[in-house]
Amino acid sequence: MAVRRRRTAIESKTLILEVAAKRLREHGLEGLNITGVATEAGISHATLIHHFGSVGGMRDELADKMTLALVRDLVEALDAQVPPEKLIGNLFDALAAGGHAKLLAWRAIEGSDKPNDMHAVSELFGRLLRSTREVLGVETDAQVRQVVYLVAVAAIGHGLAGDVLAGLLGMSDEERQAFPGWMNTKLS
C-alpha cells in the first residue's frame, strides 16, 4: 500500500492557485468556484477554505499572483534587448499569453473593494514604462503609455474576442493570426 505524503501549506496553496489559474484560462470566471477548483486539485472544499478563507480570498490571491506574473512577463519581453520593430510583437505576445488577457478583463470587471499592496506591481510597471521608452526612443512618458495601452487593448481583445470579431469581419484564420505582426509593422 502506497503511503500518501502530506503537502505543506505552501505546496497546497501553490497547487490550488495553479489549478485556479488553469481553470480561469479554460473556463473564465465561472471556472473559479470552490467545487471545481477543489475537485480538480484533488482536495476537499474544507482544505481550500482553510487556506484562503473563501472563494473570494482565493480569487484575490490568484489575481495578485497573476498580475505579478503578467508584469514580469512584460518586463522580460523588454529586457530581451530586441530592436524596436520587435518590441511591439514581444509586448503583444506577453499580454496575449498565459491567460493574461482573461486576468486583465477579470480585474477590470470585478475590481476590488479591498486595498491590496500593489507596491511590487507598481514598481514593475514603472520599470516596464522606462524600458519601453528607452527601446522605442519616444519623447514623453505620455507617448509610451499610449503605445503600451494600445498594445494591451489589442492583445486583450485579440485574446478574448478575437475569434468572434474576426468572424464578424469575415477574416480568415490566417488573417487573424497575422494581426500581431501587422500591428507590429504599423507601430514600429
N, C-alpha and C positions, 0 to 999 in steps of 0.2 A: 504494500500500500504506500503510495507516494505521500510524503509529508508536505503539507501546504505551508509555504513561507508567508508570514505576515508582512505586509508592506508597512513601511514607516509612514508617518503622517505626510511627509513631503512627497514620497512616492505616490501615495493615494491622491493627494491634491493634484499632482502633476498628471497622473493618469486621467483623472476626471476632467481637467482643463483640456487635455489633448483630445479626449472624446468629444467634449463640448465644442471645441473648435472645428473638428471634423463634421459634426452634425450641423453646425452653423453653415459651413461651406456647402454641404449637401442638401440641407432641408430649409435653410433660412431660419428665421426666429422661431418658427414652430418646432424646430428640432431641439431647442434649448429648454426642454421640460425635464422635470425630475425623473419621471418614469423612463423616458427614452435614454437619457444620459446614464442613469444608474444601470439599466439593463445592458446597454452596450459596453459599459465599463466592467460589468460583472460584479457589481457591488449592490448593496441594499440601498433603499431610499434613505434609511436612517444614517447610513455612513455618509452619504452625500450631504445631508442636512448637518451632520456632526461637523464636517469640515468647512462648510460655507454658511451655515445658519438658515439659509433659504435658497430658493432658486434665484432670487434677486441678488443675493450675495455671490453666488456662483457666476452669474452674468456680469456683475460689476468686476470681479476679479479677472474673468476672461477678457472683458473689454480692455482693462488696463494692460494685461499681458499682450494682447494682440496689437494694441496701439503702440506699445514699445517696440514690438517686432516690426510693425509697419515702418516706423521711423528709422529703425536700424537698417531695414532693407533699402530704404530710400538713401540713407547716408552711404551704404555700401555701393549703391548704384553710382553715386557721385565720386566716391573715393577710388573708383576703378581707373581714374585718370584717363578717361576717354576724351576724344576730341568733341567739340561742341555738337557736331552733327549726330553723334551717337548718344549724347546725354538725354535728349528728349525721349528716345526709344528706351533707354535704361529706366528712366523715371516711370514711363508708361508701363513697362513690364513689371516693375516693382509694385506699382499700385494695383495692377490687374491680377497679380499672382497671390497665391496663398490665402484666398478669402478676404483680402484687404478691402476689396470693393464692398463686399457684404458687411464687413465690420464698419466701414465709414458710413454706409447707409443706415445701419442699425444704430450707431451712435447719434446720427442726425435725427432719426425718428424717435428713439427712446429718450434721448437726453439723459440727464441725471439730476435727481434732486439732492444728491449728496455731494459735497465738495470733495473731490479726490485730490491727492497730492500728485499733481501732474508736473512737478518741477523737472523731473528727468526728461519727460516728453518735451517740455518747453525748451530745455537745453538742446535736445537733439534737433528740434525744428529750427532753432536758431542756427545750429551748425549746418543743417540742410540748406537754409536760405543763403548763408555765407558762401558755402561751397558752390551752389548753383550760380550765384552772382559771379564768382571768380571764373568758373568754367565758361559761362556764356558771355562774360565780359560786358554785362549790362551796366548801365549808369547808376540806377537807383534801386533801392530796396523795393519800391513800389512796382517797378518793372519785373523784378524777379518773382515777387509774389503773384503777379498776373500770369507769368509763364507757368509757375508751379500749380496755380489754381486751374488754369486751362487744361494742363496735362491731367491733373487729378480728376476734374469733372469728366473729361473724355474717357479716362480709364475706368472710372466708376460706372459711367453709362454703358461703356463697352462690355464691362463685366456683368452688369445686372440686367440690362435690357437690350443688349446688342443684337441678339437673335431676333427678337420681336421687331425692333426698329428696322433692322436690315430687311426683314421680310416685308414690312410695310413699304419700304422704299424700293423693293424689287432687286435688292443687292444679292449677288451670288455669294456662296460661302468664300470663294476666292477673294472677292472684293472686300468682304467683311474682315477676313484675315489680313488683308493688305493694308487695312486702315492705319494701324500704328506706324508702319513705315511711311505711308503717305503723309500722315500728320508730322512725322519727324522731318521730312523734307521741306514741308511748308513753314515750320517754325525755326529751322536751323538757318 
